Amino acid sequence: MTKPDRPKAARSSGNLHSVVDPIAEATRLTALLEPTVAAAGLFLEEVKVQVAGAHRTVSVVVDLPETETGGVGLDAIAHVSKVLSETMDADPNDDGQPYNLEISSPGATRPLTEPRHWRRATGRMVRVNAVGRENLLGRILAVDDDGVQLLPELPVKKGMKAKQGEPEKVLFSAIRRGVVEIEFARLDQAELDLEFEPTGGDAVDGEES
């Protein structure tokens, strides 16, 4: 979900047209906003700053902690939007330029690029492209520091009941890409409300066979 643009009136400043480095400003705002997001019981996934002349857009992506499943609810988005707005209003290093603040949460189909993403997706069906294991479809059983244990879904003819293979572990070092496969019967309401589209067994490592 995206919070509607919130224009902020420029404060009196002798440097209204200062040049802003988007990357440096995003880094600064990450440090500023992270405690506020954590206090709201959420995880600060990303901060991006886009600059167009004297105007800028601050995009903040928040997520649930990796120990929780499901999506960020609308009430949580509304609350964190309010407290982040207050934090930015009180920013002592603000240069007075107007900005739009956008708050969103990642959807179920975001790429799984970090171990915490895989942990958040425990129990979900995922499609993995890994070294030595192309187009692997399976359900996440467990995630540790090295990789993810999957229960593979075996290919079957159309109309036949799905079959599972033996659990296997895929190492993070071998994974090229991973995404959640949408199972509409399993979607909860919080996910449907999102606007945007994470130890045993054989291990698949990063070595080519």
C-alpha positions as CSV (number, residue, x, y, z in Angstrom):
1,M,0.0,0.0,0.0
2,T,1.2,3.5,-0.7
3,K,0.4,6.4,1.5
4,P,-0.9,9.4,-0.4
5,D,1.6,12.1,-1.2
6,R,2.1,14.4,1.7
7,P,3.5,17.8,0.6
8,K,5.6,19.5,3.3
9,A,5.8,23.3,3.3
10,A,9.3,24.6,3.0
11,R,10.7,26.2,6.1
12,S,12.5,29.5,5.9
13,S,16.0,28.8,4.7
14,G,18.8,30.7,3.0
15,N,19.6,27.6,1.0
16,L,16.3,26.7,-0.7
17,H,18.0,25.4,-3.8
18,S,20.7,23.2,-2.2
19,V,21.7,20.2,-4.2
20,V,20.7,16.9,-2.6
21,D,22.6,13.6,-3.2
22,P,19.7,11.1,-3.3
23,I,21.9,8.2,-2.1
24,A,23.4,10.1,0.8
25,E,20.0,11.5,1.8
26,A,18.5,8.1,1.8
27,T,21.3,6.8,4.0
28,R,20.7,9.7,6.4
29,L,17.0,9.2,6.5
30,T,17.4,5.5,7.1
31,A,19.3,6.2,10.3
32,L,16.7,8.8,11.3
33,L,13.6,6.7,10.6
34,E,14.8,3.2,11.6
35,P,14.1,3.7,15.4
36,T,10.6,5.0,14.7
37,V,9.8,2.0,12.4
38,A,11.2,-0.4,15.0
39,A,9.2,1.2,17.8
40,A,6.1,0.6,15.6
41,G,6.9,-3.1,15.6
42,L,8.0,-3.1,11.9
43,F,11.2,-3.6,9.9
44,L,12.6,-0.8,7.8
45,E,13.2,-2.5,4.4
46,E,14.3,0.4,2.3
47,V,14.4,4.2,1.9
48,K,14.7,5.8,-1.5
49,V,14.9,9.5,-2.3
50,Q,14.0,10.9,-5.7
51,V,14.9,14.5,-6.5
52,A,13.3,16.8,-9.2
53,G,14.6,20.3,-8.9
54,A,13.6,21.7,-5.5
55,H,11.1,18.9,-4.9
56,R,11.8,15.4,-3.6
57,T,9.9,12.2,-3.0
58,V,10.8,10.0,0.0
59,S,9.7,6.4,-0.5
60,V,9.8,4.2,2.6
61,V,9.2,0.4,2.5
62,V,8.3,-1.3,5.8
63,D,7.8,-5.0,6.5
64,L,6.9,-7.3,9.4
65,P,9.8,-8.7,11.5
66,E,11.2,-11.9,9.9
67,T,9.7,-14.0,12.7
68,E,6.2,-13.1,11.6
69,T,4.2,-14.3,8.6
70,G,1.6,-12.6,6.5
71,G,1.5,-9.0,5.3
72,V,1.6,-5.6,6.9
73,G,-2.0,-4.6,7.6
74,L,-3.7,-1.3,6.7
75,D,-3.9,-0.2,10.3
76,A,-0.1,-0.7,10.8
77,I,0.6,1.2,7.6
78,A,-1.6,4.1,8.7
79,H,0.1,4.2,12.2
80,V,3.6,4.1,10.9
81,S,2.8,6.7,8.3
82,K,1.7,9.1,11.0
83,V,4.7,8.5,13.3
84,L,7.2,8.8,10.3
85,S,5.6,12.1,9.3
86,E,6.1,13.4,12.8
87,T,9.7,12.2,12.9
88,M,10.5,13.9,9.6
89,D,8.8,17.1,10.7
90,A,11.1,17.1,13.7
91,D,14.2,16.4,11.7
92,P,16.9,18.8,13.0
93,N,18.9,18.5,9.7
94,D,16.0,19.1,7.4
95,D,16.9,21.7,4.7
96,G,13.4,23.1,4.4
97,Q,12.7,21.7,0.9
98,P,9.2,20.3,0.3
99,Y,8.8,16.6,-0.1
100,N,6.2,13.9,-0.6
101,L,6.3,11.0,1.8
102,E,5.2,7.6,0.5
103,I,4.9,4.6,2.8
104,S,4.5,1.1,1.3
105,S,5.0,-2.5,2.2
106,P,6.4,-5.3,-0.1
107,G,3.9,-7.6,-1.7
108,A,4.0,-11.4,-1.6
109,T,5.6,-11.6,-5.1
110,R,8.7,-9.6,-4.3
111,P,12.0,-11.3,-5.2
112,L,13.6,-13.1,-2.3
113,T,17.0,-11.5,-2.2
114,E,18.0,-11.7,1.5
115,P,17.8,-14.5,4.1
116,R,15.1,-12.5,6.1
117,H,12.9,-12.6,3.0
118,W,13.1,-16.4,2.9
119,R,12.4,-16.6,6.6
120,R,9.3,-14.4,6.1
121,A,8.1,-16.8,3.4
122,T,8.4,-19.9,5.5
123,G,5.5,-22.2,4.6
124,R,5.0,-20.6,1.2
125,M,5.4,-22.1,-2.2
126,V,8.4,-20.6,-4.1
127,R,10.1,-21.0,-7.5
128,V,13.9,-21.1,-7.4
129,N,16.5,-20.7,-10.0
130,A,19.7,-22.1,-8.6
131,V,23.1,-23.5,-9.8
132,G,22.4,-27.1,-10.8
133,R,18.7,-26.8,-10.0
134,E,16.7,-24.8,-12.6
135,N,13.1,-23.8,-12.1
136,L,12.7,-25.7,-8.8
137,L,9.2,-25.4,-7.3
138,G,8.8,-26.2,-3.7
139,R,7.5,-25.2,-0.3
140,I,9.8,-23.7,2.3
141,L,10.1,-25.9,5.3
142,A,12.9,-24.2,7.1
143,V,15.6,-21.5,6.7
144,D,19.0,-21.3,8.4
145,D,22.1,-19.2,8.0
146,D,23.3,-21.2,4.9
147,G,20.2,-21.8,2.9
148,V,16.6,-22.9,2.6
149,Q,15.1,-26.4,2.9
150,L,12.4,-27.0,0.4
151,L,9.8,-29.7,-0.2
152,P,9.8,-30.0,-4.0
153,E,6.6,-30.2,-6.0
154,L,7.1,-32.8,-8.7
155,P,5.8,-32.2,-12.2
156,V,2.4,-34.0,-12.9
157,K,0.0,-34.1,-15.7
158,K,-2.8,-31.5,-15.7
159,G,-5.7,-32.5,-13.5
160,M,-3.6,-34.9,-11.4
161,K,-3.0,-34.4,-7.7
162,A,0.3,-32.7,-6.8
163,K,3.1,-34.9,-5.6
164,Q,6.0,-34.0,-3.4
165,G,9.6,-35.1,-3.6
166,E,12.2,-35.6,-0.9
167,P,13.1,-32.5,1.1
168,E,16.3,-30.8,-0.2
169,K,18.4,-27.9,0.9
170,V,19.4,-25.1,-1.5
171,L,22.3,-23.0,-0.3
172,F,22.0,-19.2,-0.6
173,S,25.3,-19.2,-2.5
174,A,23.7,-21.2,-5.2
175,I,20.5,-19.3,-5.6
176,R,20.3,-17.0,-8.6
177,R,16.6,-16.0,-8.1
178,G,13.7,-16.9,-5.9
179,V,10.1,-15.7,-5.9
180,V,6.9,-16.7,-4.0
181,E,4.3,-18.5,-6.1
182,I,0.9,-17.1,-5.4
183,E,-1.6,-19.6,-4.1
184,F,-4.9,-17.7,-4.0
185,A,-6.5,-20.1,-1.6
186,R,-3.8,-19.2,1.0
187,L,-3.7,-15.4,0.6
188,D,-4.8,-13.6,3.7
189,Q,-6.7,-10.3,3.6
190,A,-3.6,-8.3,4.5
191,E,-1.8,-9.5,1.4
192,L,-4.9,-8.8,-0.8
193,D,-4.8,-5.2,0.5
194,L,-1.2,-4.7,-0.6
195,E,-0.6,-2.6,-3.7
196,F,2.8,-4.1,-4.6
197,E,3.5,-6.9,-6.3
198,P,12.4,-15.8,2.9
199,T,18.1,-29.1,7.2
200,G,18.5,-31.9,6.2
201,G,18.4,-33.5,2.7
202,D,20.6,-33.0,-0.2
203,A,22.3,-29.7,-0.5
204,V,22.6,-27.7,-3.7
205,D,25.7,-25.5,-3.4
206,G,27.4,-22.9,-5.6
207,E,29.6,-25.3,-7.5
208,E,28.8,-26.3,-11.0
209,S,28.7,-30.0,-11.6
